[in-house]
Structures are given as C-alpha cells and as structure tokens.
Amino acid sequence: MTVGRDTLSKAETITVAAVEAGVPTLVEAREIVAQFHLMIRRGAAAELSPWIERARASLVASFARGVTIDKAAVHAAITSPWSNGQTEGQITRLKLVRRQMYGRGKIDLLQARLIGAE
C-alpha cells in the first residue's frame, strides 16, 4: 500500500497488477493513503476535512474514524513545526538497551550503559 512502485521486482509488479485488477477498491484505498501522506508532508491542513469524507466511504474507513476522533490533534500535527521524533527516538533507544540487558542489572547498570554510549 505504501511502497513506491519503482522499488518492486517484476514478479511483484505482476502480482500487484493482478490484485488491483481484481480488487478496485484496494486501488482507491491506496490512493487515499497516498493522499494522506502527501497532505502531511505538504502541511495542507485545509485538505483534512475533504480527505476524511472521501476516506469514510473506502476500505480505510476505520482509520478515517480515528482521524475524526482526534481531528484537533491531527490538524495540529499537520500545521505545527514541532515534532516529537527526537523524544520517540530516545525512548526507542532506551527500550532497546533495557531489552538487551534483561535480567542482568538494575538502574545503575542501565545508567552506565546509556551514559557510556553517548
């Protein structure tokens, strides 16, 4: 649904074409997902309401319901220059180190690993 067509192998391209021929609603769903990605990347918050209306009548209706419920947050995410990506990256790194150390130590060892890694 989200992988670029230019990265597909010949066999994958044939498979995708066969699936699309048999399930046209899947093609529409892929276009709606691509439109959402483009809207986020361009910061086009004005397109959010029309996108929700189009998505409600497609295979991604449950995602559209979730966006509708959190419409204010989605709108803020589109328009705001701020991102929590750095925070999420640090949390992911912390969880990775914690999983690697499972059963080996407590907070002192974890702290030593994280401070020593920087």
C-alpha positions as CSV (number, residue, x, y, z in Angstrom):
1,M,0.0,0.0,0.0
2,T,2.8,2.5,0.8
3,V,5.8,1.1,-1.0
4,G,6.8,3.0,-4.1
5,R,6.2,1.2,-7.4
6,D,9.7,1.8,-8.7
7,T,11.2,-0.5,-6.0
8,L,9.1,-3.5,-6.9
9,S,10.5,-6.5,-8.7
10,K,9.0,-7.7,-12.0
11,A,7.1,-10.6,-10.2
12,E,5.8,-8.2,-7.5
13,T,4.7,-5.7,-10.2
14,I,2.7,-8.5,-11.9
15,T,1.2,-9.6,-8.6
16,V,0.2,-6.0,-7.7
17,A,-1.4,-5.6,-11.1
18,A,-3.4,-8.8,-10.8
19,V,-4.6,-7.8,-7.3
20,E,-5.6,-4.3,-8.5
21,A,-7.5,-5.7,-11.4
22,G,-9.4,-8.0,-9.1
23,V,-10.0,-5.5,-6.2
24,P,-10.6,-2.0,-7.5
25,T,-11.5,-0.7,-4.0
26,L,-7.9,-1.5,-3.0
27,V,-6.6,0.9,-5.6
28,E,-8.8,3.6,-4.2
29,A,-7.6,2.9,-0.7
30,R,-4.0,3.1,-1.8
31,E,-4.7,6.5,-3.4
32,I,-6.4,7.7,-0.3
33,V,-3.4,6.6,1.9
34,A,-1.0,8.3,-0.6
35,Q,-3.2,11.5,-0.5
36,F,-2.9,11.5,3.3
37,H,0.9,11.1,3.2
38,L,1.1,14.0,0.8
39,M,-1.2,16.2,2.9
40,I,1.0,15.6,5.9
41,R,4.2,16.2,4.0
42,R,3.0,19.5,2.5
43,G,1.3,20.7,5.6
44,A,-2.0,21.2,3.8
45,A,-4.4,21.2,6.8
46,A,-7.2,22.6,4.6
47,E,-7.4,19.2,2.8
48,L,-8.2,17.3,6.0
49,S,-12.0,17.5,6.0
50,P,-12.4,16.6,2.3
51,W,-10.0,13.7,2.9
52,I,-12.0,12.4,5.8
53,E,-15.2,12.5,3.8
54,R,-13.5,10.5,0.9
55,A,-11.9,8.1,3.3
56,R,-15.1,7.3,5.2
57,A,-16.5,5.6,2.1
58,S,-13.4,3.4,1.5
59,L,-11.5,0.5,2.9
60,V,-9.7,2.8,5.3
61,A,-12.9,4.0,7.0
62,S,-11.7,2.8,10.4
63,F,-8.6,4.9,10.1
64,A,-10.8,7.9,9.0
65,R,-12.9,7.4,12.1
66,G,-9.8,7.5,14.3
67,V,-8.6,10.7,12.5
68,T,-12.1,12.2,13.0
69,I,-12.0,11.4,16.7
70,D,-8.6,13.1,17.1
71,K,-9.1,15.7,14.4
72,A,-7.7,18.6,16.5
73,A,-4.5,16.6,17.2
74,V,-4.1,15.6,13.5
75,H,-4.7,19.2,12.5
76,A,-2.1,20.4,15.0
77,A,0.4,17.7,13.7
78,I,-0.1,18.9,10.1
79,T,0.3,22.7,10.9
80,S,2.8,22.6,13.8
81,P,6.5,22.8,13.0
82,W,7.2,20.8,16.2
83,S,7.8,17.1,16.2
84,N,8.3,14.6,19.0
85,G,10.5,12.4,16.8
86,Q,13.7,13.1,18.8
87,T,11.9,12.1,22.0
88,E,10.5,8.9,20.4
89,G,14.0,8.0,19.2
90,Q,15.5,8.3,22.6
91,I,12.7,6.2,24.1
92,T,13.2,3.6,21.5
93,R,17.0,3.5,22.2
94,L,16.3,3.2,26.0
95,K,13.9,0.3,25.5
96,L,16.4,-1.4,23.2
97,V,19.2,-1.2,25.7
98,R,16.8,-2.3,28.5
99,R,15.7,-5.4,26.5
100,Q,19.4,-6.3,25.7
101,M,20.1,-6.2,29.4
102,Y,17.0,-8.1,30.6
103,G,17.8,-9.9,33.8
104,R,21.4,-8.6,34.1
105,G,21.2,-5.5,36.1
106,K,19.2,-2.7,37.6
107,I,19.1,1.1,37.1
108,D,22.8,1.6,37.9
109,L,23.9,-0.7,35.0
110,L,21.3,0.8,32.7
111,Q,22.5,4.3,33.6
112,A,26.1,3.3,32.9
113,R,25.3,1.9,29.5
114,L,23.3,4.9,28.4
115,I,25.8,7.5,29.6
116,G,28.7,5.5,28.3
117,A,27.1,5.2,24.9
118,E,27.0,9.0,24.3
